[in-house]
């Protein structure tokens, strides 16, 4: 039933987004359209979040008929300081999404109105602890762009359609939705404009089902954790799964991440607010994780989840400082300059707590290639850091059909063995992509937890066997694929062939006899 409800909610959300795209077709490029939709969604959410928060305080105090959206700006100003302290930001009643939308079709200066509203929201946090979390949040929504229209009038027409379309989204109580509406909207938009996504820096959004699997693997046996970290956090979907699965209060010290792309970094911060994560409970940084990590003072982390970029270039051995970096030095070698995958793995291992678990989506090549990558695999296996390797199905991610893997790292393993799981058949086909179902996820997590051999699915492999295989970590090396070819009984088949040949000969004899009779008759 949960799967059915989830798909119904998704279908409704997708239809709404498609309707907005249809209204704006031919005027807004897909990649820009994504930023407008997500930005206005965020504006609606924080408006409703603040309104609901204030209304609840007043209703609980006995003021049942109170409605913040109807209050005067002058009166609301008296609560600004208190609200910024508790929520991290402030919005005047006249600048709430619902009120701006109500006036939008009659507002000849709608573009200026929105520009001012966005600036005021960012400025409301200035000088407070939340200043860094709100700075530049609306930078990607250029309401004066010619991409929206050649004239102010045409731009405003498009903005009205955007406000109405997003205002009509049936989102209900955000916390009660079975889908992550913002994450799902982002995923759907990535799918709509997958070609542009590749051209704009190869963003590989982690589907929600993969996020759920990664997070469940990392929190097995835990009911709460100290903090969670993603060194390549993108829009934050992986970090937020822990909040969804454990409950946000069970992530005691908060959510940490780093993202190099400024647009995606802004989306991540927006996503934190949309999930009602307080500004004091997250710390998202915008920098290159491998060369300039921003959370030295916050490590180690009890849970690390990540889908780092596949095989990107990095400075590697061209930078003489890196080989002495405490994150990379233990392996005695740096990841190749053309493939930074192992650098992300070494970074995550370095910042993992003694009792921690890191689950990382990996490009399959790092499991078997030679050279520096083999030396790093040797270091990881010799020191017993690799707990499990999982082969995923192909075609799970937008933008690539590659069958990726998951590497699970631990610093305190109970044995000196590595579990290999072949989950390549654990999926259902949905349109052009494959998807993990709840049952698929449960089967993988259950096997990961039990660590028991299962024919053609999982095998617990000794250190010595991995060493004998030159530290090859490909799942196919250790888990024998099931032979699904039809088994043929050769003896039975030969007998059938002999029978067919005999029948054919009898037919030929009969035909020859008939022909002879006809010829003799003539």
N, C-alpha and C positions, 0 to 999 in steps of 0.2 A: 504493500500500500504506500509506503514511504516513497518508493521509486516512482509510482504512478503520480502521486501528488507533486513530487519534484519536477517531473517532466511536464505536468500541466502548468505549473508556475513558470517554468522556463519557456514553454511555448507562448504563453501570454506575454512575457517580457520580450521575447524575440519578435513577436508580431508588432508590438508597440514600437520597438527600435526600428524595425523595417519600415513601418508607417512614417516615422519621422524622416528616415533616409529618403523615402519616396517623395515626401513633401519638398525636400531640399535637393533632390536629384538635379545634377547638371550645374549646381552653383557652388557646392562645397566639396572639395576633394576628400576622399575617404579618410585619409590619415588625419586631416584637420577635423573632419566630422566627428571622429572618435574623441578627440580632445574636448570638443564642444559638448557632446552628449554627457561624457563623464564629469566634466566641470559643472554643468548645470545640475546634474544629478546630485553632485556634492553640495551645491548651494541649497538645493531643496532639502537635503538630509540635515545639514547643520541648522537650517532654519527650523525644521520640525523638531529636531533634537532639543534645541534650546527652548522652544515653545513648550514642548511636553514637560521638560524639566521644571520650568517656572510654574506652569499650570499645576503640576502635581504638588509642588511646595505649597501653593496657595490653597488648593483643594484640601490637602491634608490639614491645613491650618483652619479649615472651616469656611473658607471663602469659595463656596461651591460654584458660583456663577462666573468666576474669574476667567478671562481669556486674554493672554498676553498680546495676541495679534490685534486686539481692539484697543489696547492701551495707548495713551499719547506718548510721543517720543520724550517730551519734557519729564513726564513722571517716571518713565523707564530709565532715564539717565541716572536717577538716584541710586539705581541698583547696579550700575555698570561695574564699579570696582569689585563688588562682592562676586558678581557673575564671572568676571575675568579670572578671579582667584580660584573659583570652583570649577569652571568649565574651560578656562584658557582663552575664551574669546567672548565677544559681545555683538549682538545685532539689534539695532533699533527696530521697534515694531513696524515702522513705515518701510523698512528695508528688508523685511522678511520675504521669502520667496512667494508666499501666498498673496501678499499685498502688492508686490511689484508685478506679479502675473495679472492680478485683477485689473491693474491700471494700464498694463502693457499696450493693448491695442489703441489706447487713446494717448499714449505718451510719445510725442514727436521726438523726444530726446532719449528714447529707451536705451540706446547704446551708451550714452553718457551716464544715465541712471545706473545701469549695471556696472559700468567701469567704476563709478563712485562707490557703489555698494561693496564690490570686491575689494577695493582699496581700503574702505572703512573696516571691513572684517579683519584684513591683515594688520591694519594699524591698531586695532583694538587690543592686540596681544603685545604691542611694543612696550618694552620696559618691564614685562612680566616674565615669569619662568617659561611661559609657552611661546615666547617670541620666535625662537628658532624653528619651532614646529609649524608656525603659520606664515613665515616669511616666504614670499614668492609662490604661494599655493595656487594662485589663479593666473600665473604667468602665461600658461598655454591657451588661455581663452581670450583671444584678441577680438573684442566686440566692435572694433573699428576697422577690421581687416576688409580689404577689397574682395577677399575670397567669399565673404558673406553677401556681397552685392556692390555694384558700382556707385550707388548713391546711398545717403543716410537712410532715405525712405525704404530702399530695397533691403538694406542691412537690417533695419528694424522689423520689416516683414518676416524675415527669416528668424530673427530672435524671438518674435511673438510665437512662431510655429514651434520653435525649440522649447520655450517655456510651457506652452500648452501641451505639447507631446509628453514632456517629462512630468508635468503636473497631472496628466491623466494616467500615468503608470499606476497600476493597482498594486502598491507595495505593502499595504497593510502595516502591521507592526513589524518593523525591520528585524527585530530580534527573534520573532516567531517564524520567519520564513524558513522553509526547508532548504531553499537554495541560498547561496551567497549572491544576492541580487547585483551588487556592484561588480563583484568578480565575474559573475556570469555575463553581465552586460559587456565587460571588457573582453571576455573570451569570445563572445558572439561577434563583437566588432572586429576582433583580430581575424576571425574566420571570414567575415565579409570582405575584409581588405587584406587578405593574406599576402597577395602580391606586393602591395605597398609595404607590408610589414618587413618583408625580406629586403626591400630596397632601403628601408629606413633604419637599418642596423640589426636586422635579424633577431627581433624579440621573440623568444620562445616562451609564451605564456604557459605556466604549468596548469594543466586541466585540474579542476577541483577534485576529481577522483584520485588522480596521482598524488595531489597534495595530501589527501586524506590517508592514503596508503603510507606515504613517507612519514607523516606525523604519527600514525598509529604504531609503526615500527619503532619509532624513537621513544615512545612513551609507554611501551609494554611494561606492565607491573607498577606503573606510577599513577598516583591519584592527584599529585600536584608536583610542580617543579619550581626551581628557583627562577630561571630565566631561559629564554629561547633566542637563538641567533641564526641569521641567514646571511652569509657573506656576499651573496649576489641576489638580493631580496626582490628585485623587480617590483611588482605592484603589491607585494606583501602577502600574497595568497597563502604561502606556506606558513608564515608566522602566525597568521590568523586562524589556521586550522586547529592549532593547540588551544586557542581561546574557545573555539566552537566545541571541540571534543572534551577538553578537561573542564572548561568554564574559565572565564577570564580572571576570576579571583584566585584560581588555582595556579596561575603563573605569577608567583609572588612578587618578583622584582622586575617583571616586565619583558618587553619585546625589543630586540636589538637587530639592526640590519644595516647593510651598506649597499649602495647602488651607484654605478658610474654614470648612467644615463639620467640627465636632469629631468626630463619629462616623466620617466618612469618613477624616479625618486619622488616627484611631486605626487604622482598617483598613489604611491605607497603611503605617504603621510595622510593623504585624503582617506585612503582605505582604513587607516587606523581610527580616524575620527568617526567614519561611518559605522565602525563596529563598536562604537562607544568606548574605545580604549582611551583613558584619560591622558592628557598631554604629558603628565608626569610618569606614565607607565610605558612609554616607548621612546626609543632613541634611534632614529634613522639618519644615516650620514650619506653625503654625496661626495664620493671620492673613488679612486682606484684601489680596490681591496688588497691586491697583491703588492702594490708599490707603496701605498699610503693607508694602511689599516687605521681606522678611527676609534677602535674600542679596546685599546691596550689596557686601559684602566678597569674595564668591565669583565674581561675574561678571568677565569674559565667559565664555560657555559654547560649547563646540565643537558640541554637538548640543542642540537644543531641540525637544521634541515635545509637542504639547498638543491637547486637545479642550476649550477653554474653554466656559463656559456661554453659551448662545445668547441674544443680545439682552436681557441683564439690565439693570436700571437701575443707575446709579452717580451720584456727585455731579457729575461733569463741570464745566461752567462755573459751577455754584453754589459751587464751591470755588476761590477766586482763586489759591491756591497752585499748583494743578495745571498751569496753562498755562506755568508756569516750571519745572516738573519736567523734568529732562534727558531723561526717557524720552518725553515727549509734546511738548515745546517745538519740536523740529525741524520738525514738520509745520505749525506755526503755528496749529493749531486742535485742539480736543478732540473726541473722539467724542461723539455726542449723549447727553444724559442718559438717554434711554430705551433706548439701545442701546450697550452697552459693548464690543461685539465688536472695533472698531478700536483701542480702548485696549489690549486684550490683545495685538493684533498689534504695536502700537508698543512696548509693554513688551518683547515677545520680541525684536524687532529691536534695541532698545537694548542688550540684554544678550547679543547674539549676537557670538561671536568673529569676527575678520576672516576666518578660514578656515572659519567655521562654517556650518551649515545648520539652518534651523528649518522643520519641517513642522507645519502647524496645520490642524485641522478647522474649517471656517467655515460660518456661516449664509449661504445663497446671496444674500440681500438685500444684503449689504455689497459685492457685486461690481458692482451696477448702480445703487443708490440715489444720489440727488443730495445737495446740502448738504455738511455737514462730512465725510461719508464719501467723497464724490467728491474733496474737497480732499486728504484723506489718501491716497486712491488715486493722485492726481496726484503727490503728494510721493514715494510709493513707486516709481512708474514713472519719473518724471523723474530720480530718483537711482539707477535701475537695481537696485533691491533685490528685485524679484519675479522669481523664476526660472521658476516653473511654477504653473499653475492646473489642478486636476484635478476634473472633474465626477464625483461618485460616484453609484451607484444609489440609488434611494429605499429606505426601509424597512430600513436596515441596523442601526439603533439601537433598543433598547428604549425605549419611551416617546414616540417620535416617528417619523413616516413620511417626514419631510422628506428630500429628496435633497440632502445636504450637499456641500460642496466641500473640497478641500485646497489651501491656499496654501503654496508652498515659497519661503522667503526665503533670499537669500545676499547677503553684503556684497562678495564678490569674484567677480563673474561673468566668464566668458571672452568674452561678447559682449553686445550691447545689445538682445537679443531676449527674448521671453517665450514659453515653450512652453505650449500649451493642449491638454489631453487630455480627450476625451469617453469616460469609462469607465462611462457610465450603463447600458450593457448587460452589463457584466462582473460577473455574479453567477449564483448558482443559487438556486432557491426552496427554502427549508427551513421547513416548517410555515407559520407566518404571517409569517416574516421572510425577507429576502434575505440571502445570505451570499457573501462573497468566497472563492473557492477558491484553492489554491496556484497554479493555472494563471492565474487572473485577476490575482493579485498579481504574478506573474512577468511577465505581458504589460505591465502598467502600469509596473513598475520598469524593464523592458527599454527601453520607449519613452522613459521619463524619462532614461535613461542615454544613449541614442543621439541624442536630440533631432532625429530625422528626421521629415519630413512623412509621414503615413499617411492615405490617403483615409478620410474619415468617422470618423477616430479621433484624429488628432493633427496639430497645425500649429504651426510656429515662426513667430511674428508679430513684425514690426519695431516699434520704438518709434513711428515715424511713424504707422503704421496704428492703433495703440492711441490715440494722441493724437487722430487724426482721428475716432475713435469716442467722444470725450469721456471717455476713460479708463474706458470700460465694460470690465469684466473677465469677463463671462459667457462661458463656453466656447462656447455656442451662437452667439455673435456671430462667432466665428472658425472654428469647425469645423462644416462643413455636415453635417447629419444625413443618413444614408443613406435614400433613398426606397425603402421596402420594399413599397410598393403594387404590385400586379400591373400590368405594362405591357400596355396594350390596343392591338391593331392595328386602327385605325378602319376602314380600307379593307376588311379581312377581315371585321370585325364587320358592316359595312353589307351586304356581299355575303351573309353568313349570314342577316341579317334579311330581305333581299329574297327569299331562298330560302324562308324560313319563311312569309313572307306569301303567296308564290305557292302553297305547299303548302296553306295554310289556305284560299285562294280555291278551289283545286281540290276540296278536301273539301266546301266550302260548295256548289259547283256539283253535286257528286255527290249530296249530301243533298237539294238542291232537286229534282233529277231524280227521285229515289226517291219523294219526297213527291208530286210531280206525277203519277207513274204510279199511285200508290195512290189518289189522288183521282179520276183518270180511270177507274180500275177500278170504283170505287163507282158 
